[in-house]
Amino acid sequence: MNRIRIVTDSTADLPKEFITKYKITVIPLKIIFGEKEIFRDGIDITTEQLYKQMEKNKIPGTSQPAPTEFVSAYQELAKDGSSIISIHISSAMSGTYQSAILAKEMVPDLDIEVIDSRQVSMALGLIVLKAAKAVSEGKTKPEILKIINHIIPEIQVYFIVDTLKYLKHGGRIGRAEAFLGTILNVKPILHIKDGLVQPYEKVRSKIRAIERLVQIYSDYTGSKKTACSMVHGMNPAAFNELVKKITPVLNCDEPIFSTLGSVVGTHVGPGIIGIIFAVE
């Protein structure tokens, strides 16, 4: 039997039920407060705990997994002769992809494909799920790689943040600096382009921004079927409003609702809501 294992990192923000169902291996990034407090994303700290610390003006740093962490995972997964497809956060946002590449070079006898998703959060998660579902359907490695390479450029990500200060602090905003210093009640809509967070447009008030997210989805997809996800950073009221407004136009067999993980939450802060989709 041709065994294939899927590996990703914790920035995929995948709900645990999907990780378990499709036997996805998740390598955690780390949250760092000061010099000594180090937490593994999704294991040692929750997003709620993270935001409580951030409310005290404690903005942590983050770090990618060491190559040796990938090596350990790859060696364990390959014990039965499995091939490995390792899909990760955009290389423009994190050194995680490069760590995985270095790990691959450290174990040249193993069959490993390392892929730069050019995405993050459930945008990465949707790519990983597509790959994992293809594995469960018995598809070959070349077939799975073709599926991955097809969906990566199709992924669309649009989101609203309450403030850009966390993106600015983490250096993750690309040309979104154009939105800094905007007047009160103007909500920036951001998207991911070329592997980076970029400005899309500005909208007055959160409710109008939510309506604009719905319009973006509807205009882009028309009547076409999509893979989709809605995400938020501990903002259930706005998230529920987004879900309510987008449901009538949603053409998605399995919408995935996800809370941001701690690493992504560190860089966008509380209050974020977003939509992620790909035309199938």
N, C-alpha and C positions, 0 to 999 in steps of 0.2 A: 504494500500500500504506500502511495506517495503522500507522506505526512508533511503538512505545512503548518507552521505556527506563526501567529501574528503577535508582534510586540509593538507597544506604543509607549508614550510617557504620560505623566499625570496631567499635563496641560490639555489633554483631550477632553477632560471633564465628562467622561462617560458615566452614566448611571451604573451602579454596581450590578444591577440585574443583567445588563448586557455584557459586562465583563465576565460574569459567571457563566451565562448562557453560551457564549461563544469562545470561552477559554482564552481570553485575551490577556497577555502578560503586560502589566503596566509598571514602568520604571519611574519611581517618584523623583521629581525635582525637590529642592529644599527651600524652606523659608528661614531666613536668618535675622534674628533680632540682636543688635549689638555684635559682640564678638564671640559669645559663648552659647547663646540659645539657638539651637538648630532643630528644625522640625521637618519631618518628611511630609510632603504634600499628600493629603488624602489619607494619611496614616496617623500622624502625631498631632495634627491640628485641623480643626474644622474651619470653614469659611466664616461662620458666626463668631468663633473665638478670635479669628484673625481681625475681623472688623471691629470687635470690641477693643482690641489693642490699638488699632489705627485711630479709633475715636479719641484715644489718649495722646494723639500726635506721635505715636510710635509707628513709623513707616519702615517696614523691614526690607531687606534685600532678598534676592533669590539667587540660587545657583543651580547649574545643570548637574546631572549625574556624572560621576567620574567614569572614564572608559572601563575601569575594572568592574563597575557595577553592571554594565552591559555585558562584559565578558562572562561574568558569573551566570547571568540569565541565559545568554546564548548557549553556553556549555551545558547547562542543565536541560534546556529545551532540546538540544541536539543529541542527547544521550540515546534516543531511540532512532537516530538517523534522520530526524526531521530537518527540512529546509526552513529558513526563517525569513519573514518579511517584516522589517522594522520601520515603522512609519512615525515621523516626528514633527514637532513644532517647527514653524518656519525658521530657517537658518538665519534670516535677517532679524529675528527677534531673540534668538537664544543660541548658545553654543551646544545645545543638546544633540543636534544632528551631527555636529563635528565629533562629539564624544562617541557617538554610535559608529561613525566611520573609523575612528581610531581603534575602537574595540574590534570591529570587523578585521582590521589589519593585524590585530594581535592574535587572531585565531583563523589563519588563512585556510586551515583544513575544513572549516565549516562552510556550509552553503548559506550565505546571508545576503539579502538585498536590503540596503538602507535607503529610505526614501524621504526626501524633503517635501513635506506637504504644502509648504508656503502658506500654512494656515495655523490656527490656534483654536482652543476651546472646542466646541461641538462642530466647528468646521473641520477640524482634524478628526473629531469623533465620528462624523459621518463617513469620512474616507476610510477610517479604520473599520467601521461597521460594514461597509460595502465589501471590504477585503475579507473580513471574518465570515460574513454570510456566504461569500463565494467559496471559502474553504469548506464550510459546512455542507455546501452543495456538491462537493467533490471536484471542483474545478482544478485544473492544473496550474502550476506556478506561472507559466507564460500567460494563461488566460486571466489569472488574478492580477498580474502586473498590468495587463492591458486595461482591465476595469479601473484600476487605481489611476493610471495615466489619463484615462478618459474623464474621470470625475474631478480630478484636481483643478483643471481650468474652469470647470463648470460651477464650482462652489462660489456662492455669493454670501457676503456677510455684511449686515448693516446693524448698527447699534447706537444707543443713546447713553451718554454718561451724565451724571449730575455735575461733575467737575473734571477738568483736564489736569488738575494738579498731580494726580497719581501717575498718569501717563507721562507727564513732563518729568516728574521725579525719577521715574524708571528709565527714561530715555527711549520710550517705545512708541513715540507718536509720529515719526516721519514728518511730513509736511503739515501735520495737524497744528503746529505752532501758529498757523494762520488764525486759529480760533481763539487763541489765548487773549484774555483781556476783553472778551465780548461782554456786552451789557447784560444786566440782570434779566433773568427769565428767558434768555435765548438759549435754546438747547442745541448743541452740535450733534448732527448725525454723522457718524464716522463709518468707514468701511475698510476692508482689507484689500489692498491692491499691491501687486508686486511683492507680496510677502510682508508688507508693513501696514500699520494703521495709518490711514490717510483721511483728510477731511472730505466730506461729501456735500453737505449743505447745512445751513442754520435755519432753525424753525423756532417761532415764538411759542413757548409753553410746552410742557411735557405732553399734554393731551394731543396737541397738534403734531408733535413729534411722533407719537404712537400712531396716529392716523396716517402720517406720512410713511411710516414703516410698512403699514398695511398696503398703501398705494404702491409703494416700490415693489413689493412682492407681486401684487396683482398685475401691474403693468409689465413686469419682467416675464412672468410665467404665462399669462393669459389663461388658456384652458389646459395647458400642459401639466402632466403629472410631475410631482417633485418628491425628492427626499427632503425632509425639513426638520428643523429643531428651533425651539424658542428657549432662550437662556435669560437668567437674571442673577444679580448679586444681592441676595437678601432683600428683595424689593417686591414682595408678593402682591401688593395692591396694584402697582403699575403693570406687573407681569400678567395678573389676571385680566386687567383691562386690555392688554395687547392680545391675549388669547381670545377674549370675547369678540374683539373687533376683527381679528384675522380669520376666525373659524369659518364664517360664511364664504370666504373666497379661497380657503385652503384646499388644495388638491394634492393631498399627501396621505398615503395609506397608513403610515405609522409615525405621526408627529412625536418627537422626543422632547420632553420638557426636562431641563437640566439647570441646576444651580452651579454657578462658577466654582471651580476649585480655588484653593488658597493662593497658588502661584499667580493665576490669571487675576484673581481678586486683588492681589497686591498691586498690580499695575493699572487696574481700571477703577478701583475703589468701590464702595457700596453704591447702590442705586442704579447700576447698569441694567438695561434690558436690551435684548437683541433678537434678530431673526437670522437664521442661516438656512440656505436652501440650494438645491441643485436640480435643474431640469433633468429628468430621467429619459 
